[in-house]
């Protein structure tokens, strides 16, 4: 597969394709205003570092988690971090542990934390060989016979996501965490805002083996 080929198609099913196009166009329209907003209201990474002390036990002092079930935050998009921390605080994304840590955060606190973690360098990881073939195929090609789009449609061939669309970077994320999230999307227990329907539609088409393989594949992306 050559994604630079002008004849290349993502083969998105029509309902997912429509939602994907709508979000993409909306993000293009929002790009300039958001840029202007961020220039005046960016969080302070230095303040964020001080406030991140309580985050270190799970996510690492520099955002590189040492435990697979807790995500690494280093290098994640600022906008996505803001969005997700706020959903934990506001009860839109349920997690008792996270809720207890973020309940008292102001919007400024969240902006500072996001600025700090997004400015850190993510430590590279690897993909075990036994997951490579299936994981790579699902991530890059999907499965047109099942109307399963490639993960590259939203997260890019390098796994770096889309900052303006708040599509997270997946590259280098712990396989265990990614696998857990795909399972919650698949069974409908993750109910956050944003592009939840797209992720549910896609994850529900994946087998357990494919979820495991693609999670390990993105862990090795850099």
DRENPA-3360 file (N, C-alpha, C; in nm, 2 decimals, always signed):
BEGIN
1 = XXXXXXXX = +0.08/-0.12/+0.00/+0.00/+0.00/+0.00/+0.09/+0.12/+0.00 ~ +0.05/+0.22/-0.08/+0.12/+0.35/-0.09/+0.02/+0.46/-0.06 ~ +0.02/+0.52/+0.05/-0.08/+0.62/+0.08/-0.06/+0.75/+0.01 ~ +0.06/+0.77/-0.06/+0.08/+0.89/-0.14/+0.03/+0.87/-0.28 ~ -0.01/+0.75/-0.32/-0.07/+0.72/-0.45/-0.20/+0.79/-0.46 ~ -0.22/+0.87/-0.57/-0.35/+0.95/-0.59/-0.47/+0.86/-0.60 ~ -0.45/+0.73/-0.63/-0.56/+0.64/-0.65/-0.59/+0.57/-0.52 ~ -0.52/+0.60/-0.41/-0.54/+0.53/-0.28/-0.67/+0.58/-0.22;
9 = XXXXXXXX = -0.75/+0.49/-0.17/-0.87/+0.52/-0.10/-0.87/+0.46/+0.04 ~ -0.94/+0.54/+0.13/-0.95/+0.49/+0.27/-1.06/+0.39/+0.29 ~ -1.15/+0.37/+0.19/-1.25/+0.27/+0.19/-1.34/+0.28/+0.32 ~ -1.37/+0.41/+0.35/-1.46/+0.43/+0.47/-1.60/+0.39/+0.44 ~ -1.67/+0.32/+0.53/-1.81/+0.30/+0.51/-1.89/+0.43/+0.51 ~ -2.00/+0.44/+0.44/-2.06/+0.57/+0.41/-2.10/+0.65/+0.54 ~ -2.15/+0.58/+0.64/-2.19/+0.65/+0.76/-2.08/+0.70/+0.84 ~ -1.97/+0.62/+0.85/-1.85/+0.67/+0.92/-1.78/+0.77/+0.83;
17 = XXXXXXXX = -1.78/+0.76/+0.70/-1.72/+0.86/+0.61/-1.79/+0.99/+0.63 ~ -1.92/+1.00/+0.64/-1.99/+1.12/+0.65/-1.95/+1.19/+0.78 ~ -1.95/+1.12/+0.89/-1.91/+1.18/+1.01/-1.76/+1.22/+1.01 ~ -1.68/+1.14/+0.95/-1.54/+1.18/+0.94/-1.52/+1.31/+0.86 ~ -1.59/+1.32/+0.75/-1.58/+1.44/+0.67/-1.63/+1.56/+0.74 ~ -1.74/+1.55/+0.82/-1.80/+1.66/+0.89/-1.70/+1.71/+0.99 ~ -1.64/+1.62/+1.07/-1.55/+1.66/+1.17/-1.43/+1.72/+1.11 ~ -1.38/+1.67/+1.00/-1.26/+1.72/+0.94/-1.29/+1.87/+0.89;
25 = XXXXXXXX = -1.40/+1.89/+0.82/-1.44/+2.02/+0.77/-1.45/+2.12/+0.89 ~ -1.51/+2.07/+1.00/-1.53/+2.16/+1.11/-1.40/+2.20/+1.17 ~ -1.31/+2.11/+1.17/-1.17/+2.14/+1.23/-1.10/+2.24/+1.14 ~ -1.11/+2.22/+1.01/-1.05/+2.32/+0.92/-1.11/+2.46/+0.94 ~ -1.24/+2.47/+0.96/-1.30/+2.60/+0.99/-1.26/+2.66/+1.12 ~ -1.23/+2.57/+1.22/-1.19/+2.61/+1.35/-1.04/+2.64/+1.36 ~ -0.96/+2.60/+1.27/-0.82/+2.60/+1.28/-0.76/+2.74/+1.32 ~ -0.80/+2.85/+1.24/-0.75/+2.98/+1.26/-0.79/+3.04/+1.40;
33 = XXXXXXXX = -0.93/+3.03/+1.43/-0.97/+3.08/+1.56/-0.90/+3.01/+1.68 ~ -0.88/+2.88/+1.67/-0.82/+2.81/+1.78/-0.67/+2.86/+1.79 ~ -0.61/+2.88/+1.68/-0.47/+2.92/+1.68/-0.46/+3.06/+1.75 ~ -0.55/+3.15/+1.72/-0.55/+3.28/+1.78/-0.58/+3.27/+1.93 ~ -0.67/+3.18/+1.97/-0.71/+3.16/+2.11/-0.59/+3.11/+2.19 ~ -0.52/+3.01/+2.13/-0.41/+2.95/+2.20/-0.29/+3.04/+2.22 ~ -0.28/+3.15/+2.14/-0.17/+3.24/+2.15/-0.19/+3.33/+2.28 ~ -0.31/+3.35/+2.32/-0.34/+3.43/+2.43/-0.37/+3.36/+2.56;
41 = XXXXXXXX = -0.41/+3.23/+2.55/-0.46/+3.16/+2.66/-0.39/+3.02/+2.68 ~ -0.27/+3.01/+2.63/-0.19/+2.89/+2.65/-0.17/+2.86/+2.79 ~ -0.17/+2.74/+2.83/-0.13/+2.71/+2.97/+0.02/+2.73/+2.99 ~ +0.06/+2.74/+3.11/+0.20/+2.76/+3.14/+0.27/+2.62/+3.18 ~ +0.36/+2.57/+3.10/+0.42/+2.44/+3.13/+0.50/+2.44/+3.26 ~ +0.55/+2.55/+3.30/+0.63/+2.56/+3.42/+0.53/+2.54/+3.54 ~ +0.42/+2.61/+3.54/+0.32/+2.59/+3.64/+0.26/+2.45/+3.63 ~ +0.25/+2.40/+3.51/+0.20/+2.26/+3.49/+0.29/+2.16/+3.55;
49 = XXXXXXXX = +0.42/+2.18/+3.55/+0.51/+2.08/+3.61/+0.49/+2.08/+3.76 ~ +0.47/+2.19/+3.82/+0.45/+2.20/+3.96/+0.32/+2.13/+4.00 ~ +0.21/+2.15/+3.92/+0.08/+2.09/+3.95/+0.08/+1.94/+3.91 ~ +0.17/+1.89/+3.83/+0.17/+1.75/+3.79/+0.23/+1.66/+3.89 ~ +0.28/+1.71/+4.01/+0.34/+1.62/+4.11/+0.24/+1.51/+4.15 ~ +0.12/+1.54/+4.16/+0.02/+1.44/+4.20/-0.01/+1.34/+4.09 ~ +0.02/+1.38/+3.97/+0.00/+1.29/+3.85/+0.11/+1.18/+3.84 ~ +0.23/+1.21/+3.90/+0.35/+1.14/+3.87/+0.34/+0.99/+3.91;
57 = XXXXXXXX = +0.26/+0.96/+4.02/+0.25/+0.82/+4.06/+0.20/+0.73/+3.96 ~ +0.11/+0.77/+3.88/+0.05/+0.69/+3.77/+0.11/+0.72/+3.63 ~ +0.13/+0.85/+3.60/+0.17/+0.88/+3.47/+0.31/+0.92/+3.45 ~ +0.39/+0.91/+3.56/+0.53/+0.94/+3.55/+0.56/+1.09/+3.57 ~ +0.67/+1.13/+3.62/+0.70/+1.27/+3.65/+0.70/+1.35/+3.52 ~ +0.75/+1.29/+3.41/+0.75/+1.36/+3.28/+0.65/+1.31/+3.18 ~ +0.55/+1.24/+3.24/+0.44/+1.19/+3.15/+0.46/+1.06/+3.09 ~ +0.57/+0.99/+3.12/+0.60/+0.86/+3.07/+0.57/+0.76/+3.18;
65 = XXXXXXXX = +0.45/+0.70/+3.16/+0.40/+0.60/+3.26/+0.48/+0.47/+3.26 ~ +0.51/+0.42/+3.37/+0.59/+0.29/+3.38/+0.50/+0.17/+3.39 ~ +0.37/+0.19/+3.40/+0.27/+0.08/+3.41/+0.18/+0.08/+3.30 ~ +0.16/-0.03/+3.23/+0.09/-0.04/+3.11/-0.06/+0.00/+3.11 ~ -0.12/-0.02/+3.22/-0.27/+0.02/+3.23/-0.29/+0.17/+3.24 ~ -0.19/+0.24/+3.27/-0.20/+0.39/+3.28/-0.13/+0.45/+3.17 ~ -0.20/+0.54/+3.10/-0.14/+0.60/+2.97/-0.02/+0.69/+3.00 ~ +0.07/+0.69/+2.90/+0.17/+0.79/+2.90/+0.11/+0.92/+2.84;
73 = XXXXXXXX = +0.13/+1.03/+2.90/+0.08/+1.16/+2.86/+0.18/+1.24/+2.78 ~ +0.31/+1.21/+2.79/+0.41/+1.29/+2.73/+0.39/+1.30/+2.58 ~ +0.40/+1.42/+2.52/+0.39/+1.44/+2.38/+0.25/+1.43/+2.32 ~ +0.15/+1.41/+2.41/+0.01/+1.40/+2.36/-0.04/+1.54/+2.33 ~ -0.13/+1.55/+2.23/-0.18/+1.69/+2.19/-0.24/+1.77/+2.30 ~ -0.20/+1.89/+2.31/-0.25/+1.98/+2.41/-0.40/+1.98/+2.42 ~ -0.46/+2.00/+2.30/-0.61/+2.01/+2.30/-0.67/+1.89/+2.35 ~ -0.62/+1.77/+2.31/-0.68/+1.64/+2.35/-0.67/+1.63/+2.50;
81 = XXXXXXXX = -0.55/+1.66/+2.55/-0.53/+1.65/+2.70/-0.63/+1.74/+2.77 ~ -0.65/+1.86/+2.73/-0.74/+1.95/+2.79/-0.88/+1.89/+2.79 ~ -0.92/+1.84/+2.67/-1.05/+1.79/+2.66/-1.08/+1.67/+2.75 ~ -0.98/+1.58/+2.76/-1.00/+1.46/+2.84/-0.99/+1.48/+2.99 ~ -0.90/+1.57/+3.03/-0.90/+1.60/+3.17/-1.03/+1.66/+3.22 ~ -1.08/+1.75/+3.13/-1.21/+1.82/+3.16/-1.32/+1.72/+3.17 ~ -1.32/+1.62/+3.08/-1.43/+1.52/+3.09/-1.43/+1.44/+3.21 ~ -1.31/+1.41/+3.26/-1.29/+1.34/+3.39/-1.35/+1.43/+3.50;
89 = XXXXXXXX = -1.30/+1.55/+3.50/-1.35/+1.65/+3.61/-1.50/+1.67/+3.61 ~ -1.56/+1.67/+3.49/-1.70/+1.71/+3.48/-1.79/+1.58/+3.48 ~ -1.73/+1.46/+3.50/-1.81/+1.34/+3.51/-1.86/+1.28/+3.38 ~ -1.81/+1.33/+3.27/-1.85/+1.28/+3.14/-1.77/+1.16/+3.10 ~ -1.65/+1.14/+3.16/-1.58/+1.02/+3.14/-1.55/+0.96/+3.28 ~ -1.61/+0.84/+3.30/-1.61/+0.79/+3.44/-1.48/+0.71/+3.47 ~ -1.42/+0.75/+3.58/-1.31/+0.68/+3.64/-1.29/+0.73/+3.78 ~ -1.32/+0.65/+3.88/-1.32/+0.70/+4.02/-1.18/+0.75/+4.06;
97 = XXXXXXXX = -1.07/+0.68/+4.02/-0.94/+0.73/+4.06/-0.91/+0.86/+4.00 ~ -0.93/+0.88/+3.87/-0.91/+1.01/+3.80/-0.99/+1.12/+3.86 ~ -1.12/+1.09/+3.88/-1.21/+1.19/+3.93/-1.17/+1.25/+4.06 ~ -1.11/+1.16/+4.15/-1.06/+1.21/+4.27/-0.95/+1.31/+4.26 ~ -0.86/+1.29/+4.16/-0.75/+1.38/+4.14/-0.78/+1.51/+4.07 ~ -0.88/+1.51/+3.98/-0.90/+1.63/+3.90/-1.03/+1.71/+3.94 ~ -1.10/+1.66/+4.05/-1.22/+1.72/+4.08/-1.21/+1.87/+4.11 ~ -1.10/+1.91/+4.17/-1.08/+2.05/+4.21/-1.00/+2.14/+4.11;
105 = XXXXXXXX = -0.97/+2.09/+3.99/-0.90/+2.16/+3.89/-0.98/+2.27/+3.83 ~ -0.92/+2.39/+3.81/-0.98/+2.49/+3.73/-0.94/+2.47/+3.59 ~ -1.01/+2.55/+3.50/-0.97/+2.54/+3.36/-0.83/+2.58/+3.34 ~ -0.78/+2.68/+3.42/-0.64/+2.72/+3.41/-0.55/+2.61/+3.45 ~ -0.58/+2.54/+3.56/-0.50/+2.43/+3.60/-0.49/+2.32/+3.49 ~ -0.60/+2.29/+3.43/-0.60/+2.19/+3.32/-0.52/+2.24/+3.20 ~ -0.53/+2.37/+3.17/-0.44/+2.42/+3.06/-0.29/+2.41/+3.09 ~ -0.26/+2.44/+3.22/-0.12/+2.43/+3.26/-0.07/+2.28/+3.25;
113 = XXXXXXXX = -0.15/+2.19/+3.30/-0.11/+2.05/+3.30/-0.09/+2.00/+3.15 ~ -0.19/+2.04/+3.07/-0.18/+2.00/+2.93/-0.06/+2.06/+2.86 ~ -0.03/+2.18/+2.89/+0.09/+2.25/+2.83/+0.22/+2.17/+2.87 ~ +0.22/+2.13/+3.00/+0.34/+2.06/+3.05/+0.36/+1.93/+2.98 ~ +0.25/+1.84/+2.99/+0.27/+1.71/+2.94/+0.29/+1.70/+2.79 ~ +0.22/+1.79/+2.72/+0.23/+1.79/+2.57/+0.37/+1.84/+2.53 ~ +0.45/+1.91/+2.62/+0.58/+1.95/+2.58/+0.69/+1.85/+2.61 ~ +0.65/+1.74/+2.68/+0.75/+1.64/+2.71/+0.77/+1.54/+2.60;
121 = XXXXXXXX = +0.89/+1.47/+2.60/+0.92/+1.37/+2.50/+0.87/+1.23/+2.54 ~ +0.80/+1.17/+2.46/+0.75/+1.03/+2.48/+0.87/+0.93/+2.46 ~ +0.88/+0.84/+2.55/+0.98/+0.74/+2.53/+0.94/+0.63/+2.43 ~ +1.02/+0.60/+2.34/+0.99/+0.51/+2.23/+0.97/+0.36/+2.29 ~ +0.88/+0.29/+2.22/+0.86/+0.15/+2.26/+0.87/+0.06/+2.14 ~ +0.85/-0.07/+2.15/+0.86/-0.16/+2.04/+0.73/-0.24/+2.03 ~ +0.72/-0.31/+1.91/+0.62/-0.40/+1.88/+0.67/-0.54/+1.88 ~ +0.62/-0.63/+1.96/+0.66/-0.77/+1.95/+0.63/-0.83/+1.82;
129 = XXXXXXXX = +0.72/-0.91/+1.76/+0.70/-0.96/+1.62/+0.57/-1.04/+1.60 ~ +0.52/-1.11/+1.70/+0.40/-1.19/+1.68/+0.27/-1.10/+1.65 ~ +0.28/-0.97/+1.68/+0.17/-0.89/+1.66/+0.18/-0.80/+1.53 ~ +0.29/-0.81/+1.47/+0.32/-0.71/+1.36/+0.23/-0.73/+1.24 ~ +0.22/-0.85/+1.19/+0.14/-0.87/+1.06/+0.00/-0.82/+1.07 ~ -0.07/-0.88/+1.17/-0.21/-0.85/+1.19/-0.23/-0.70/+1.23 ~ -0.15/-0.65/+1.32/-0.16/-0.52/+1.37/-0.14/-0.42/+1.26 ~ -0.03/-0.44/+1.18/+0.00/-0.35/+1.08/-0.11/-0.34/+0.97;
137 = XXXXXXXX = -0.16/-0.46/+0.94/-0.26/-0.47/+0.83/-0.39/-0.39/+0.87 ~ -0.43/-0.42/+1.00/-0.55/-0.35/+1.04/-0.53/-0.20/+1.05 ~ -0.41/-0.16/+1.10/-0.39/-0.01/+1.12/-0.38/+0.06/+0.98 ~ -0.30/+0.00/+0.89/-0.28/+0.07/+0.76/-0.39/+0.04/+0.66 ~ -0.45/-0.08/+0.66/-0.54/-0.11/+0.55/-0.69/-0.13/+0.60 ~ -0.71/-0.16/+0.72/-0.85/-0.19/+0.76/-0.89/-0.32/+0.70 ~ -1.02/-0.33/+0.67/-1.07/-0.45/+0.61/-1.20/-0.41/+0.53 ~ -1.18/-0.38/+0.40/-1.29/-0.33/+0.32/-1.41/-0.43/+0.31;
145 = XXXXXXXX = -1.38/-0.56/+0.33/-1.49/-0.66/+0.32/-1.58/-0.65/+0.44 ~ -1.53/-0.59/+0.55/-1.62/-0.57/+0.67/-1.65/-0.43/+0.69 ~ -1.62/-0.34/+0.59/-1.64/-0.20/+0.60/-1.56/-0.14/+0.72 ~ -1.44/-0.20/+0.75/-1.36/-0.16/+0.86/-1.25/-0.06/+0.80 ~ -1.26/+0.07/+0.84/-1.16/+0.16/+0.78/-1.03/+0.15/+0.85 ~ -0.92/+0.19/+0.78/-0.79/+0.19/+0.84/-0.78/+0.29/+0.95 ~ -0.70/+0.26/+1.05/-0.68/+0.36/+1.16/-0.61/+0.49/+1.11 ~ -0.54/+0.48/+1.00/-0.47/+0.59/+0.95/-0.57/+0.71/+0.91;
153 = XXXXXXXX = -0.69/+0.67/+0.89/-0.79/+0.78/+0.85/-0.80/+0.89/+0.95 ~ -0.79/+0.86/+1.07/-0.79/+0.96/+1.18/-0.66/+0.98/+1.25 ~ -0.58/+0.87/+1.27/-0.46/+0.88/+1.35/-0.34/+0.89/+1.27 ~ -0.35/+0.89/+1.13/-0.23/+0.91/+1.05/-0.14/+0.79/+1.04 ~ -0.06/+0.78/+0.93/+0.02/+0.66/+0.91/+0.13/+0.65/+1.02 ~ +0.17/+0.76/+1.08/+0.27/+0.76/+1.18/+0.21/+0.75/+1.33 ~ +0.08/+0.75/+1.34/+0.01/+0.74/+1.47/+0.01/+0.86/+1.55 ~ +0.04/+0.98/+1.48/+0.05/+1.10/+1.56/-0.08/+1.17/+1.57;
161 = XXXXXXXX = -0.19/+1.12/+1.51/-0.32/+1.18/+1.53/-0.34/+1.31/+1.46 ~ -0.44/+1.39/+1.51/-0.47/+1.52/+1.45/-0.50/+1.62/+1.56 ~ -0.41/+1.71/+1.58/-0.43/+1.80/+1.70/-0.56/+1.88/+1.69 ~ -0.59/+1.94/+1.58/-0.71/+2.03/+1.57/-0.84/+1.95/+1.58 ~ -0.84/+1.82/+1.53/-0.96/+1.74/+1.54/-0.97/+1.67/+1.68 ~ -0.87/+1.69/+1.76/-0.86/+1.62/+1.89/-0.86/+1.47/+1.87 ~ -0.80/+1.42/+1.76/-0.77/+1.28/+1.75/-0.64/+1.25/+1.81 ~ -0.63/+1.17/+1.91/-0.51/+1.16/+1.99/-0.40/+1.09/+1.92;
169 = XXXXXXXX = -0.28/+1.12/+1.96/-0.16/+1.05/+1.91/-0.16/+0.91/+1.98 ~ -0.14/+0.81/+1.90/-0.14/+0.67/+1.95/+0.00/+0.62/+1.96 ~ +0.09/+0.68/+1.88/+0.23/+0.63/+1.87/+0.30/+0.62/+2.00 ~ +0.35/+0.50/+2.03/+0.43/+0.49/+2.16/+0.35/+0.47/+2.28 ~ +0.21/+0.46/+2.27/+0.13/+0.44/+2.38/+0.14/+0.30/+2.43 ~ +0.12/+0.27/+2.56/+0.12/+0.14/+2.61/+0.02/+0.05/+2.54 ~ +0.05/-0.07/+2.50/-0.04/-0.16/+2.43/-0.15/-0.19/+2.52 ~ -0.13/-0.22/+2.65/-0.23/-0.25/+2.74/-0.34/-0.15/+2.75;
177 = XXXXXXXX = -0.29/-0.02/+2.76/-0.39/+0.09/+2.78/-0.47/+0.10/+2.65 ~ -0.41/+0.10/+2.53/-0.48/+0.11/+2.41/-0.58/+0.00/+2.39 ~ -0.54/-0.12/+2.43/-0.63/-0.24/+2.42/-0.75/-0.22/+2.51 ~ -0.72/-0.18/+2.63/-0.83/-0.15/+2.73/-0.93/-0.05/+2.67 ~ -0.88/+0.05/+2.61/-0.97/+0.16/+2.56/-1.05/+0.11/+2.44 ~ -0.99/+0.03/+2.35/-1.06/-0.03/+2.24/-1.17/-0.12/+2.28 ~ -1.15/-0.19/+2.39/-1.25/-0.28/+2.45/-1.37/-0.20/+2.50 ~ -1.34/-0.09/+2.57/-1.45/-0.01/+2.62/-1.53/+0.06/+2.51;
185 = XXXXXXXX = -1.46/+0.10/+2.40/-1.53/+0.15/+2.29/-1.62/+0.04/+2.23 ~ -1.56/-0.08/+2.22/-1.64/-0.19/+2.15/-1.76/-0.23/+2.23 ~ -1.75/-0.24/+2.36/-1.87/-0.28/+2.44/-1.95/-0.16/+2.49 ~ -1.92/-0.04/+2.45/-2.00/+0.07/+2.47/-1.99/+0.13/+2.61 ~ -1.89/+0.09/+2.69/-1.88/+0.15/+2.82/-1.80/+0.28/+2.83 ~ -1.73/+0.32/+2.72/-1.67/+0.45/+2.72/-1.76/+0.55/+2.65 ~ -1.80/+0.65/+2.72/-1.91/+0.74/+2.68/-1.87/+0.88/+2.67 ~ -1.74/+0.91/+2.64/-1.69/+1.05/+2.64/-1.75/+1.12/+2.51;
193 = XXXXXXXX = -1.74/+1.25/+2.52/-1.78/+1.33/+2.41/-1.69/+1.32/+2.29 ~ -1.72/+1.40/+2.18/-1.63/+1.41/+2.07/-1.67/+1.30/+1.96 ~ -1.57/+1.22/+1.93/-1.59/+1.13/+1.82/-1.62/+0.99/+1.86 ~ -1.70/+0.98/+1.97/-1.73/+0.85/+2.04/-1.80/+0.76/+1.94 ~ -1.89/+0.80/+1.86/-1.97/+0.71/+1.77/-1.88/+0.65/+1.67 ~ -1.78/+0.73/+1.61/-1.69/+0.68/+1.51/-1.61/+0.56/+1.57 ~ -1.55/+0.59/+1.69/-1.47/+0.49/+1.76/-1.55/+0.36/+1.79 ~ -1.67/+0.38/+1.84/-1.76/+0.26/+1.87/-1.78/+0.18/+1.75;
201 = XXXXXXXX = -1.82/+0.25/+1.64/-1.85/+0.18/+1.51/-1.73/+0.09/+1.47 ~ -1.61/+0.15/+1.48/-1.49/+0.09/+1.43/-1.45/-0.03/+1.53 ~ -1.44/+0.00/+1.65/-1.40/-0.10/+1.75/-1.49/-0.22/+1.76 ~ -1.62/-0.20/+1.73/-1.71/-0.31/+1.74/-1.69/-0.41/+1.63 ~ -1.62/-0.37/+1.52/-1.59/-0.46/+1.41/-1.47/-0.54/+1.43 ~ -1.39/-0.50/+1.53/-1.26/-0.57/+1.55/-1.28/-0.70/+1.64 ~ -1.20/-0.80/+1.61/-1.20/-0.92/+1.69/-1.11/-0.89/+1.81 ~ -1.11/-0.98/+1.91/-1.02/-0.97/+2.02/-0.88/-0.98/+1.98;
209 = XXXXXXXX = -0.85/-1.07/+1.89/-0.71/-1.08/+1.83/-0.67/-0.95/+1.76 ~ -0.76/-0.89/+1.69/-0.72/-0.77/+1.61/-0.70/-0.65/+1.71 ~ -0.78/-0.64/+1.81/-0.77/-0.54/+1.91/-0.63/-0.55/+1.98 ~ -0.59/-0.67/+2.02/-0.47/-0.69/+2.08/-0.35/-0.66/+1.99 ~ -0.36/-0.71/+1.86/-0.25/-0.69/+1.77/-0.23/-0.54/+1.73 ~ -0.34/-0.47/+1.70/-0.33/-0.33/+1.66/-0.28/-0.24/+1.78 ~ -0.32/-0.28/+1.90/-0.27/-0.21/+2.02/-0.12/-0.22/+2.03 ~ -0.07/-0.35/+2.01/+0.08/-0.36/+2.02/+0.15/-0.30/+1.90;
217 = XXXXXX = +0.08/-0.29/+1.78/+0.14/-0.23/+1.67/+0.17/-0.08/+1.69 ~ +0.06/-0.01/+1.74/+0.08/+0.13/+1.76/+0.18/+0.16/+1.87 ~ +0.20/+0.07/+1.97/+0.30/+0.09/+2.07/+0.43/+0.11/+2.01 ~ +0.46/+0.04/+1.90/+0.59/+0.05/+1.84/+0.61/+0.16/+1.74 ~ +0.50/+0.24/+1.71/+0.51/+0.35/+1.62/+0.59/+0.47/+1.68 ~ +0.67/+0.54/+1.60/+0.74/+0.66/+1.65/+0.73/+0.77/+1.56;
% end
